[in-house]
Amino acid sequence: MGEYAEVNIEVYDKYIGTVDWLQETGLPVAITLTEVLESCEGKDAVIFPPTFAMDKKALYPYQIDEFRTDIAPQAAKPGEEVNTCLIDSIGSQANRMEPRFKLAPLSELVPQIEVRLKTKGADDGNAAAVNLLDVGHRIADGAIRFSGLRGKVTEAIKAMIREANAEPLAKLAPTSLVFGFWDSRPGTTMFKCGRMLRSEIRATNVAYVKRSAQFNPAFDPSLIGLADDVPGDAELPQSLDEGPGKAGDGKDPLSKLGLRAAPAVNTHGGIRVYGQIVRRTQINLVALRSLAVTNGTRSGGDMAIDTDGSLKLRRYILGLALVAARSQASYALREGCLLVCTGEPKASLVYTNSKSEGFDWGLKECFSYAQKAARDFGIESSSSVAYEFDGREAKDEVERLKGGKAKGKKSK
């Protein structure tokens, strides 16, 4: 691990150090960050939210929730919310932040673990591989369950269940504690670990926009002897209800090959935002203070909490969360949705009585804190560790769930 800057490692201890729940009554419950965003083209530009599967009754493939129908979005006064549109979901934000820890210098802060799938005829150098930081369900993912890492993961989760000891999991896959996981597959622990860090981007008072387009081929089909292959409805426009049009259903070879005109009319064309685009981020300090390092049980059956070890653990996870929340160098969310901040982000410590106070959330300082915390917790910079995915075991489990008889070794 590279050299870290001078930092007071005790700076947040008063918020995370207690192991007595009675002392938590006056402590903050969360660190929050609010960022007001807009399109890089300006506040009045059209942007494109994510699209989702839609039924035939839906007017558009965006997630827009209506609050009022008596006011048009553009007529809403300050403080009035007519509707809200999802611009980037909690899951999507997590999937943008977590992979940042693969890149230097953030890669110094967490273990680098790969799962490799060796396909037939491929040598070790050509095996398909995925970094744990890219895996959708983190340590509860199927890619982990059927790999050589599964045993370590199961023992680490059981340590949390039986002993309230989060140290093994934090040493193995700390971002699974930061972003959460649910070990919910058949035959697993069924343990659910909530997110320590959550972030979401939404826009208010939005209006749906349509767009139309026309594609013309380079050559008229009649010039290349294909006039007879142009269907009779060739001039009919493709509507939103038709989805990708006949080019996708296999009935029009010319369209599939890009050799005939293809109009598209009234398809989804993004949204116009008359309110604000806001990214809201939260670090749950209550959940953070619930993490501990334990030393078995006392004679009375209670867990013996390692106070010093618990503090180092919490410093480490807090450091990762602070860095992750500020790790997005830009908000290039998708084609047509490149956002920029319109002012200084507002960070606060929020208390249980809803009172708040300012919080200094500078990325450089938080990274230095995370470096120091990682070193104190025992995280050392190292090369990637690889585990092999067992395809036969995965196939056996599929056959078992289908009610068939597995041919390979018995799945665990």
N, C-alpha and C positions, 0 to 999 in steps of 0.2 A: 504494500500500500504506500502511496506517495506521502510526502510530508504534508501535514495539515497545519493550518494557520493557528496562531495562538487564540484560544477561545476558552471561556469560562464554562466548563462542563457542568457546573452546578446551577447554571442560570435558570433552568426550568424546574429544578428539583422541588420547589415549594408547591408546584402544581401536580407533580406525579409521584412524589416520594412516599406518601403515607401508605401504611398497610392496615390502618385502623379506620373502618368505615365511619365511625363517629366523627373523625376529623375531616371527613369529606364535605360536611355540610356547608362550609364556607369557601369551597374551592370551585374554580370554573369548571363548567361541564363540557365546553367545546372551544376550539379555536376556529374562527370562521374567516373566510376570505371572499370578498365580493368584487368582481371585475365587470365593468360595463364595456361592452364590445359593440363594434359595428363593422360593416363591410369595408374592405380596403378601398372600395370605390366610392364610399360615402354613405351617409345615413339613409339616403333615399334610394339606394341601389336594391335591386332584387337579389335575394339569396336563395340557395337551395337547401332545405332541410333534408334529413334522411327519409327515404321512402320505405314503406312497410307493405306487407301483403294486405290486400283490401277485398272486401266482398262487393257484390254488384251494386249495393245500395250506396256505397261510399262515393263521394264526389271527388276525392283526391287521395293520393297515397301517403299523405303527411299526417302526423299525429297533432291535430289541432283540437283543443278542448274549448268548447264554447261556454262562456259564463253568462253572457247577456245577448239578447237578440234585439233589444230596443235601441241600441246605439251602434252605428257603423264604426269599424276600427279607426278610421281616419277622423271621426268626430269625437272620439273619447277625450275627455279632459285629463289633465295630470292627476294621477291617483286612481283613475277609473280603468278597470281591466275588463275588456270585452271578451278576450280569449287569450290562450297561451299556446305556443307551438314549441314542440320539442326540437331543439337544434342539435344536441348531442346528449345521449342518455348516460346514466350513471355507469352502466356496463361499458359503453363505448369510451367514456373518459378514462376508466380504469385501464382499458386495453391500450390507450394511448400513453398513459403514464408508466405503467409497469415495464414495458420493453425498453424504456430509457435507461434502465439499470444494466442493459447489455453494453452500453457505450461508455468509453472512458470519458471522464474520470468516475462516473457513477458506478461503473462495473467494479470498482474497488470496494464498494460498500456491501455487496451481497455475494453469496456463493454463486458460481456459474455452473449450472447443471444441464446436460444434454441427454435426451433420450433418442437412441438411434434405431432405425428400422432397416435391417439388412434384407434387401430383396434378392430374389434368385439371380445368380450370376454377378452380383455386385460385390466388390471387395470393400474392406473397411473404409477406404478413402472415398468411395462413392455411395455409401449408405445414406439413406434419407435421415435427416436429423432435425430435431426441434429443441429449442432452448426452453427450459421450464418457465422462463419469464414471458414466453409467447403463448403458452398453453392456456386455453380459455377458462377451464375450471381449476386451474392451478394444481395443487397437490391432489385434488379430488378428481382429476381428469382421467379418462380411460387410458390415455397414453401413459400415465403414471401407474395406474392400477395393474397393467399387464407388462410392467417393466421390472428390472432388477431393483428399482428404487422403492417398490411398493412396501417391502418389509420395514424399511426405515421410516417411511411415512406412517404406516400403521402404528408402529411403536411410539412415534412422536405424538400422534393424535391420542393414543391411549394414555400417555403421560398427562395430557391435559384433562382427560376425562376422569381418570382415577386419582391423580395426585395434584390436580390443578397446577401442573408444572409446564409452563410454556417454553422453557429453555431449549429442549431438544428440537422443537419445531422452528424456533427462531434461529437456531444454528443451521438448520437444514434448508428451510424455505421461508425466510422472514417476510417476503412480500405477500405470502399467503395469509399472514396475520394482518398486514396493512390493508389489503384489498378484499379479504374474506374468502371463504370457501364453504362448500357443503358436501360432505362425504356421504352421498345419498344413494349410491348404486347398490344393487342387490348383493348381500353378503358383506357389506362394509360396516363401518362404525356408526353411521347415520348422524355423525356429529356435525353441527353447523356453527361456523365461526363468522360472526357478523363483520361488516366492513369497519375498519378503524378510520378509513379515509373515504369520503364520497364527494363526488363533484358532478355537476350537471349544468348544461347550458340551455336556457329557454328564452323565447322571445314573446313579448306581449303585444296585443292589438295588431294582429297581422291580417293581411288580405291575400287571398289566394290569387295567383296569377296563372294565366294559360299561355301557351305558345303553340305556334304552328311552323311547319317546315316542309320543304319540297326538295326531293332528290331527283335529279335528272341524270340518266346514264350518259356516258361519253358518246355512245353510238345508238342510233335508232335501231330497235330490234329488227325492223324490216330490212335494214342494210346488211345484216349478217344472217339473213334467212330464218329469223325466229319470230316473224310477225304472227304466225299462226299459234305461237305459244303464249301470246299475251291474252289473258282472260278477258271476258266481256266487261267485267267491272273494274278494269284497270284504272279508270279515271276516278273511281270512287275513293274518297279520302279515308285514311285510317283514323278512327276515333279513339278516344281514351279507353273505351270499353273493350276495344279489340286487342289491347295490350301490345305485344310486339308485331301484330299484324300477320298477314299470310306468309310473310317471310319466315316466321317461326313455326308454322304448323306443317311445313313440308309439302304443301299443295301447290306452291308457286316456285318452281326451280329458278326462274329468271330473277325473282326478287331475292332469293337466297344467294344468288351469285352476283347481285348488284348490277343486273343488266336491263332493268326496266324502271320507269319512273315510279316513285313512291311518295305520295303526299301524306303528311301527318298533320291532322287538324285538331285543335283544342286539347292537346295533351298537357300534362302538368308542367308548369313553367316557373315554379318557385313561389316565393312569398314576398310581399312588400311589408316592411316592419314600420308601424307608426308609433309603437311604444319604445321599448328598450330590449336589447339583447344582453342578458346578464349571465355570467358564470358564477355559480355559488358553490363554495367548497367548505367542507367541514371536517375537522379532526375530532373524533369523539374521545374526550379525555376520561370520561367515565369508563368506557371500554378499555382504554389504555391502562388505567389504574387497576383494572381487574386482572391484568397479567401479572404472573408471579413466578419466581423460582422457588421450589419447595424441596425439602429434605425428608421425604417420607412422612410418617405420622408420629404424633406424640402418643403417650400412653392412653390419653383420653380419646383418641381417635381423630383429633384435629391435625391439620397439616402444619408442619413446622416451616414457616416462611423464612427463606434466606433474604433478609432485608437488603443487604448489600448487593447480592446477585439480582434481586428483583429490580432495584434501582438502575443497575447497569442495563438490564433487559429493556426497561421502559425508556431509558434514554435512547437506546439504539432504535427501537421501533418508532419513537417520536421523531428522531432524526431522519429516518427514512420517509416518514409521512410528510414532514416539513419540506424535504427536498422534492419528493414526488409531486406534491401539489403545485410547485413552481417550475417543474422540469420541462414543460411544453414551451419550446423556443418560439413557436408560432401556433396560431389557431387556423391552420390550413386543414379544415375538417373534411372537405371533399370538393370535387369540381363545382365551381360556382359558390363556394362558401369559404372564402378566405377572410377571416376576421382579425381585427386589430383592437387593442385597448384604447379607450378614449380618454383615459386619465389614470391617476395613480390608484392601484388596487387598495381597497379598504380592508384591513385585517383587525380582528377584535378577539378578545377573550370574553366569553359569554358565561354569566353565572346563572345559577338555578333560579334566581329571582328576576331573570331577564335583563339585569343590568349588565353593561359591557364596558370594557376599557380597551384602549388601543394596544396593538401587539406588533412588535417589530419583526416583520417576516421577510427580511432580505435574503435573497437566494444565496449569496456568497457566504454570509454569516451562518446560515442554516447548513450549508454544505460542510463548512469547517466543523460545526457542531456534530454533524453526522459522522464525519471522518473520525473524530476523537471518540465518539460513542462506540463506533464499530470496533475500533482498536481496543478499547477498554472491555468490550464484551467478548473479545477473542476472535473477531472476524479478521482473517488474514487474506491478503491478495494472493490468488493462486490461479493456475490454469484450469480450464474447463474439465469437469469430471463427467464421464459418459456412462450411461446405463443402456442396456439393450432391451428393446421391445420384444416381447415373446408373442409372435403372431399365432403360434399353435395354441397357446393358452387362451388367447382371445377367441379363437375359433371354437375351442372346446366349450367356453362359457356361452357363446351364442347358441351352440347346439343344445346345451343343457337347458337354456331358457326356452328354446323351441320345443323341448320335450324329447329331443333325440338323444342318441347315445354318443358321447364324446369318444373320439378315437385316440386322442393323445393322452397326456398325463392329466390327472384330475386337477381341476382348477381349485385355487385356494380361496 
